[in-house]
Amino acid sequence: MTQRPVRMYATLFCPYCLRARMLLKRKGIKYEEISVGNDAELWAEMERLSQRDTVPQIFIGDLSIGGYDDMAALDRAGKLDALLFEP
């Protein structure tokens, strides 16, 4: 199976960002983290792409899956792996 690219817009100390990192690490998922904490342009990019203004914002491929709570709910429902991995 091939892992789809994962991108996470985050800040350093946000508790939900920390939880998202832990979940991705626990699952062995490689991801690109884009730090938006001190960069208004990157924050604006995140808002434009996700239509949300909170961190983290997580993308699998081009699909915005939302924040940590959304990703954890997909994982609990057994739907996250289907999004993460190509057959």
C-alpha positions, -999 to 999 in steps of 0.1 A, spaced: 0 0 0 11 35 -8 5 63 17 -11 94 3 6 127 11 -5 142 44 -1 179 52 -9 195 85 -10 233 91 -2 237 128 14 258 155 40 246 179 22 244 212 -15 241 203 -28 211 223 -49 198 194 -18 200 171 1 180 197 -26 154 197 -27 152 159 11 147 158 8 119 184 -20 102 164 -1 104 132 31 91 149 12 63 166 -1 52 132 34 55 116 22 82 91 47 104 74 34 140 71 45 175 62 40 200 89 35 237 79 40 260 108 16 289 106 22 304 140 42 334 129 33 336 92 2 355 83 5 344 46 6 307 55 -23 312 79 -43 329 51 -34 300 28 -46 275 54 -79 294 58 -84 296 20 -78 259 15 -97 245 45 -124 272 49 -115 271 86 -95 294 109 -83 270 136 -53 247 139 -45 221 131 -59 217 96 -51 183 81 -51 174 44 -48 139 29 -38 145 -7 -60 174 -17 -88 164 7 -93 186 38 -103 163 67 -105 191 93 -88 192 126 -76 167 152 -112 159 164 -122 152 129 -92 130 122 -96 111 155 -133 105 147 -124 91 113 -98 68 130 -123 56 156 -149 49 129 -123 28 110 -123 52 80 -90 70 83 -68 42 69 -89 41 37 -81 78 32 -44 75 41 -35 45 19 -40 38 -18 -50 2 -25 
